[in-house]
Amino acid sequence: MNELIYSLLLKTAQGLTLFGSLRFTIDTTQPATPGPAIDAAAAGRGDAGALLAQLQQQQQQQQQQQPIEIELFAYRIDGAVTIPFVTGAGPVPLTGLALFTFLGPPATFFTSSTDPARNLFLQFNGISNDNITGGLVWRAGEPGELIFSVLGTQLQLPA
């Protein structure tokens, strides 16, 4: 399992712009089964497992309307995100799911914090081989909730 590292640029609708970093690994040794994967992703308040269940429900509704079927493979991801002016100096641990189609790069990533004291939800997609985009919610449902759009560039470490 190789660790992927991204430099992040985060921006709120009010114009607050911050920098951060994201580090994670994808466990591709075996696909995540829905039950344990949802349990693993549901550790924080930003519930990636509930979002996956909602996506599956929407997919079932769409299948009733249209006979198109897309098969996705879920793999567990573990990592951490650091945004110094939001999360403090220490990284916030993350766990979640990477959804892949049969051929090609990951379709999307859903993660949530495993630290209940630092409630965070992050969803992102790859837009090129080296760039990601998505959204981050810090302290969802709390008075100090912050919603960020996220752009990330993968860092290439020397071999």
Sequence and secondary structure as in RCSB ss.txt:
>XXXX:A:sequence
MNELIYSLLLKTAQGLTLFGSLRFTIDTTQPATPGPAIDAAAAGRGDAGALLAQLQQQQQQQQQQQPIEIELFAY
RIDGAVTIPFVTGAGPVPLTGLALFTFLGPPATFFTSSTDPARNLFLQFNGISNDNITGGLVWRAGEPGELIFSV
LGTQLQLPA
>XXXX:A:secstr
  EEEEEEEEE TT  EEEEEEEEEEE SS   HHHHHHHHTSSSS HHHHHHHHHHHHHHHHHH       EEE
EEEEEEE HHHH SS EEEEEEEEE SSSSEEEEEEEES TTS EEEEEEESSSSEEEEEEEESTTSTT EEEEE
EEEE     
